[in-house]
Amino acid sequence: MSASAFLAAVKGRLMEWGKVEQYHRFVVALSGTVDVKLAVKILRGHEDLLQIFQRKFAPQADLRSTKREIKEQEEQEEQQAARARRRVAPVAPRPPPFPPPRAEMAQPVGAGEEEDLPRPPAFPPGHESEEVGHENVPRNHGHFGYLWPWGTPKVQLLFDRGAESDTERVAVSRYALKVVSKPRFPRELYILRGAPGIGKSDFAQERLAELRRLEPSEESAARLSHICAASDFLSADYQGEEYQFEKAMKNNEMRALLSMEAGIHPVFIDCPNLRLWEMKPYVLLAERLGYVIHVIEPWEICAKHDDLPFLCSLHDDDEQRAPATLLQAMLRRFQPLPAAAEPTEAIRRASSSGARHFLR
């Protein structure tokens, strides 16, 4: 059973028992460092799920001793609560019925001085006055710089591509904060496959519009927040150079890492992903952070996904034009998923010897 199938089974079981909130806590327990104790506490009584959890997420853990530790802790908490109930609450001093006259109240030092406090803007959010006045916004915060206190220059590198002004940077940062302030479970990752030009970006935008209700003013910010496209990091004169493509893939993998660690939902990986090992870092990251994985094959996006003349015609007016020889090589490199195997399992087992991945 894959990690995504296991999460779906846990969700179904807990919902049957009316414990939806427990599922949210379980996903959090699997995010980052696995919290074995919390996971076992949530899955107690479901031995089949506990066995799968141990096999996939905590093979070295001693679940029997963990259960015993949880039971002892609960007994101690129950005893402490019983002792607290038996105690008589002390009588607390009561305030006087009326406050003292202001003349008798001590004034804080500097109370009469003018304080340099932050003031709200003189216009409501969305007012046209917001189009100016961003000169003091630090550019190195990047789009998601307000979400991570570390590495803001890195965040700028990964998220400033596509934002032409400080106003747009602020818009994307606000949108990202809005998304992560309302966590969604389960969170989903869509890995799109296929040569450039078949419509992966359009597919991602249409699917995003189905999953999230967007205001017209949010569409650009939403695209930059949810859709991790390697083409965002290619220069306008890109002609298939390997070094440019490798750098773009590195930046895109790091952008996906930041988006998923922040809890953005959904996340789309808009890259060719022609060979199975190219999807492996995204699959491993999604399983570690509790994302349900969907692999979208090229024929689900475009019926002519392997028609070379058709693909070449799509790039006639493209600034980042892909030569016919490059497109032909991409089509030859495409590696289909095994029909008999579960998709994520086949990707996880894919050999990446000699390949460069940047997510660790």
C-alpha positions, 0 to 999 in steps of 0.5 A, spaced: 500 500 500 502 506 498 503 512 503 497 516 499 492 510 499 494 509 507 492 516 508 486 515 505 484 509 509 486 512 515 481 518 513 475 513 512 476 509 518 476 516 522 471 519 519 466 513 520 468 514 528 466 521 527 473 523 529 475 528 523 479 532 527 484 526 529 485 525 522 488 532 521 492 531 527 495 524 524 497 528 518 501 533 522 504 527 526 507 525 519 509 532 517 517 533 517 519 528 523 514 523 524 511 523 531 510 516 533 507 517 539 502 521 537 500 517 531 500 511 535 495 514 540 490 516 534 490 509 531 489 505 537 484 500 536 486 499 529 491 494 529 491 493 521 492 501 520 498 501 526 501 495 522 502 499 516 504 505 519 510 501 522 512 498 516 512 505 512 513 510 517 516 507 523 520 501 522 524 501 528 519 503 533 517 499 538 509 500 538 508 495 544 512 500 549 509 506 546 502 504 547 504 502 554 508 509 555 501 512 553 497 508 557 501 510 563 501 517 561 494 517 561 493 514 568 498 519 571 494 525 568 487 522 570 490 522 577 492 529 577 486 531 575 482 527 580 487 531 585 485 537 582 478 536 583 479 535 590 482 541 592 479 547 594 480 553 590 483 559 594 479 565 595 482 570 591 483 578 593 477 582 589 478 588 586 475 595 589 468 596 587 470 603 583 477 605 580 481 610 584 481 617 581 485 618 575 489 624 579 492 618 584 494 613 578 501 613 577 503 615 570 508 611 566 514 614 564 514 618 558 506 617 557 506 625 555 511 624 549 509 622 542 510 615 541 512 612 534 507 607 533 505 603 527 499 606 524 494 603 519 493 605 512 489 611 510 485 607 505 482 600 505 485 594 503 484 594 495 484 601 494 488 604 488 493 608 493 496 601 494 499 601 487 504 606 490 508 606 496 511 600 496 518 603 495 520 600 502 518 593 501 524 589 502 525 585 495 529 580 498 522 578 502 520 574 495 513 572 495 513 567 501 518 571 505 513 573 510 512 565 511 519 563 513 524 567 517 530 564 514 533 564 507 529 570 504 534 571 499 533 564 497 526 565 497 527 571 492 530 567 487 525 562 487 519 566 487 520 573 484 520 570 477 514 572 474 513 578 479 514 584 475 513 589 481 513 590 488 506 591 488 505 584 485 510 581 490 505 584 495 499 581 492 502 574 492 505 574 499 498 576 501 495 570 497 500 565 500 498 567 507 491 567 506 491 560 503 496 557 509 492 560 514 486 556 512 489 549 512 486 544 508 486 536 509 488 532 505 493 536 501 494 534 494 500 534 489 499 534 481 505 531 477 504 533 470 507 529 464 509 531 457 513 535 452 513 542 452 507 545 449 502 540 450 498 544 455 500 542 462 500 549 464 493 550 462 491 544 465 494 546 471 490 553 471 483 550 469 484 544 475 486 550 480 480 554 478 476 548 480 479 546 486 479 554 489 474 559 488 479 565 486 477 572 485 479 575 478 485 579 482 488 573 485 489 569 478 496 571 477 498 571 485 495 564 485 498 561 479 505 563 482 503 560 488 500 553 486 503 552 480 511 550 480 513 551 472 520 550 471 519 554 465 519 560 470 526 559 471 528 559 463 531 565 460 527 568 454 532 566 449 532 559 451 534 554 446 534 547 449 541 548 453 542 543 458 545 547 463 539 552 463 534 546 464 538 543 469 538 550 473 531 551 472 529 544 475 533 545 481 530 551 482 523 548 481 524 543 486 526 548 491 520 552 490 516 545 490 519 544 497 518 551 500 510 551 497 509 544 500 512 545 507 508 552 508 502 547 506 500 550 500 494 546 497 494 544 491 501 544 488 502 542 481 509 540 478 509 543 471 515 540 468 516 534 462 517 529 468 518 524 462 522 519 466 520 516 472 526 518 476 524 525 474 518 525 479 521 521 484 523 527 489 516 530 488 513 523 490 518 522 496 517 529 498 509 529 498 509 522 502 513 526 507 509 532 508 502 528 507 500 530 500 496 525 496 499 524 489 496 524 482 500 523 476 497 526 470 499 522 464 500 526 457 494 523 453 490 526 459 492 533 457 493 533 450 491 527 444 496 529 440 502 529 446 506 525 441 505 528 434 512 531 433 509 536 427 504 538 432 508 540 437 513 543 433 507 548 430 506 550 437 513 553 438 513 557 432 511 563 436 514 561 443 519 566 445 522 560 449 522 556 442 524 548 443 528 545 437 525 540 433 531 535 435 530 537 442 522 535 442 524 529 438 529 527 443 524 528 449 519 524 446 524 518 445 525 519 452 518 518 455 518 512 460 510 510 461 508 507 468 507 500 469 500 498 468 500 493 473 504 497 479 501 502 483 504 509 480 507 512 486 510 505 488 513 504 481 516 512 481 519 510 488 523 504 485 525 508 479 533 508 478 536 515 478 543 513 477 547 518 474 541 523 475 541 529 479 536 531 484 536 537 489 531 535 494 534 531 500 
